[in-house]
């Protein structure tokens, strides 16, 4: 069976302004970041188990993961009429969630056969339900991230100290499995996206200096033009 990647839904316009949003990055179309995002080749197959409500939320970062990583999949949970899912990619299944008994993810996990990293994408309660109830996560080994730097997200209230957005969690996991260069490239894109989303939220503007002149303020010009090898030496 050939798997056709799930297409992002049409996103509802920004409330009270009727401003259309990009299906790829969730930003107003005038501030769309998609053209500046790199495509990163990784060995790890990242599979997002996304709650259906997250699919239309402008603050969701899972959609950026799918835009950035080659081979990443989005599988929606909680649909009223769920569609049949194809089999998961071949490989050892790890589910990224700090459940009791989860061991720390480490670079050793990348040695040997391919890794399929299952990532719940939703709020804390939704993520917990994914781990316990989703068929794709059933039987997968739970792993957690070692303690690290605090979140740079800021668009939602953190449920607890040390919580990360989906993209930050995936970037940190791939930093362990793939190397620091992949994590760095993902976080560069994340920082630009957060800058633009925060600009919309705080000022109501649908463009900012960085969006009007890419790279002038928010660093978007630097997102393209370097491959992972270049990033490793920078």
Residue pairs with C-beta under 8 A, 6 or more apart in sequence:
1 86
1 87
3 73
3 86
5 66
5 73
5 74
6 73
6 74
6 75
6 76
7 23
8 23
8 24
8 55
8 63
8 66
9 23
9 55
9 56
10 23
11 20
11 21
11 22
11 23
11 26
11 56
11 58
12 21
12 56
13 19
13 20
13 21
14 21
14 28
14 58
14 200
17 204
17 206
19 28
19 29
19 206
20 28
20 29
21 27
21 28
21 29
21 58
22 28
22 29
22 32
22 33
22 34
24 32
24 34
24 63
24 67
25 32
25 33
25 34
25 37
25 63
25 64
25 67
25 193
26 57
26 58
26 59
26 60
26 63
26 197
27 33
27 58
27 193
27 196
27 197
27 200
28 200
28 206
30 206
30 207
30 211
31 196
31 199
31 200
31 206
31 207
31 208
31 211
33 189
33 192
33 193
33 196
33 220
34 67
36 189
36 192
36 214
36 220
36 221
36 223
36 224
37 64
37 67
37 68
37 189
37 223
37 224
38 68
38 185
38 189
38 223
38 224
38 226
38 227
39 68
39 69
39 70
40 68
40 69
40 70
40 182
40 185
40 186
40 228
41 70
41 228
42 69
42 70
42 71
42 174
42 177
42 178
42 182
43 110
43 114
43 115
43 177
43 178
44 110
44 114
44 115
44 116
44 117
44 173
44 174
44 177
44 178
45 71
45 72
45 73
45 89
45 91
45 114
45 115
45 116
45 117
46 65
46 69
46 71
46 72
46 73
46 117
46 119
46 170
46 174
47 72
47 73
47 75
47 88
47 89
47 116
47 117
47 118
47 119
47 136
48 62
48 65
48 66
48 72
48 73
48 74
48 75
48 119
48 121
48 166
49 75
49 77
49 118
49 119
49 120
49 121
49 130
49 134
49 136
49 137
50 60
50 62
50 74
50 75
50 76
50 77
50 121
50 122
51 76
51 77
51 78
51 121
51 122
51 123
51 126
51 130
52 76
52 77
52 78
52 79
53 78
53 122
53 126
54 60
54 62
54 121
54 122
54 126
55 76
58 197
59 155
59 156
59 197
60 121
60 166
61 153
61 165
61 166
61 167
61 168
61 190
61 193
62 74
62 119
62 121
62 166
62 167
63 74
64 167
64 189
64 190
64 193
65 72
65 119
65 166
65 167
65 170
65 186
66 72
66 73
66 74
68 185
68 186
68 189
69 170
69 174
71 89
73 89
74 121
75 85
75 136
76 82
77 122
77 126
77 130
77 134
78 126
85 135
85 136
88 116
88 136
89 114
89 116
90 114
90 116
91 113
91 114
91 115
91 116
92 109
92 112
92 113
92 114
92 115
92 116
92 141
93 116
93 118
93 139
93 140
93 141
94 105
94 109
94 115
94 116
94 117
94 118
94 140
94 141
94 142
94 143
95 118
95 119
95 120
95 131
95 137
95 140
95 141
95 142
95 143
96 105
96 117
96 118
96 119
96 120
96 143
96 144
96 145
96 169
96 170
96 173
97 120
97 127
97 128
97 130
97 131
97 142
97 143
97 144
98 142
98 144
98 145
99 128
99 131
99 142
99 144
101 142
102 142
102 143
102 144
103 141
103 142
103 143
103 144
104 143
104 144
104 145
104 146
105 143
105 144
105 145
105 146
105 173
105 176
105 177
106 146
106 176
107 176
107 177
109 115
109 143
109 176
109 177
110 176
110 177
110 178
115 177
117 170
117 173
117 177
118 136
118 137
118 140
119 166
119 169
119 170
119 173
120 126
120 127
120 128
120 130
120 131
120 134
120 137
121 127
121 166
122 130
123 159
124 159
124 160
124 163
130 137
131 137
131 142
145 164
145 169
145 172
145 173
145 176
147 162
148 172
150 162
151 158
151 163
151 164
151 165
151 168
152 168
152 187
152 190
152 191
152 194
153 164
153 165
153 168
153 194
154 194
154 198
155 194
155 197
155 198
155 201
156 165
164 172
165 190
167 186
167 190
168 187
168 190
170 186
171 182
171 183
171 186
171 187
171 190
172 183
174 182
174 183
174 186
175 182
175 183
175 184
179 228
179 232
180 232
181 228
181 229
181 231
181 232
182 228
184 231
185 223
185 226
185 228
185 231
188 219
188 222
188 223
189 223
191 218
191 219
192 210
192 218
192 219
192 220
192 223
195 208
195 210
195 217
195 218
195 219
196 208
196 210
196 211
196 218
199 205
199 208
200 206
208 217
208 218
209 216
209 217
209 218
210 216
210 217
210 218
210 219
210 220
211 218
211 220
214 220
214 221
215 221
215 222
226 234
